[in-house]
């Protein structure tokens, strides 16, 4: 049965147990360089196993392992150290140590004891998890550097870090160090992904292959300089070749039962992206739990950001809908004003002409509609009835005193505009009537003068 305790962050090998360099990390100072440490991009000497990292490395099968297995079996089943019934108790004690993965198993006075480690095949504290396989090409030149420093400190000193790494590479002006990404790791460690760009004299540029850059970092003097900067682990971030994947899957790791390994391959949820990796001991399990907790926090942070974005979008949508409604009312108001202008223009254009047939039909239709609206059993009558009921309810106190009715500001503005137009129309009508009265008085005055003149002539 394969157990999956969560895929670790980043590429395989990130969680290899590393020790911080003596003296700690006090900033990205200038590392001490030695003569002859100029950076040379030659073909790397290690071509196959560099991309695998420490997590996928396989131990060399030595002939002494057969004797080691025989001695382990003798210590667990038939020790001959004391030659009496105490050997059976010693066998059980050796079995307990083997199951736990620590201690020494004495079984023969002439043969050194067996050293029980967590890699021995009888250790019970083992499981198989899954890690994401990197999908970057060697030409991308991505190399991972793990620093024993917090992410905030790394980001605050990022420019100094780039300059220090450039000096580690020999200070060549044709090389440029770039930071691809920075990510927090458990135990106050930080993962920094870098790549180096090399510019040629003809103006072209290319990324230094990841294996070449990693091979340079693995040199003894260069590795010492990186440790002075606080680097605890370096590895390439390149995809595994089909041959490498096949080799890893066909050969179970040291101390892992082949049956469990085969079952882990069967239970792989995504064989194209995940690869089974052994988890030996509580320390490894704790590391993976920390990584999983770290990734959960990052996912939760991302979800919080997405939630805030959704809330902001909802506010923007509400504001946009309100503006759309406002523009619709404004459009209706402008349409009414345009219609009024067209009516006045049409009246002036048709002034002095007789009413046409289509206009007469329209007038008849409007009169019919007006009669229907004014009919007692139609809309106007019902509205009057409702208004009477409302007045009666207000009169008898049916409406509670605390109730208040509010009118939308835009609607109130439209009502004021309508009343203003009505008032202007009435003022205009009154002005016309006054002018007509003046004309009538003038006509009457003229008629009276004419009558007096005629009366004087005929007298």
Order of alpha helices (4+ residues) and beta strands (2+ residues): alpha-alpha-beta-beta-beta-beta-alpha-alpha-beta-beta-beta-alpha-alpha-beta-alpha-alpha-beta-alpha-alpha-alpha-alpha
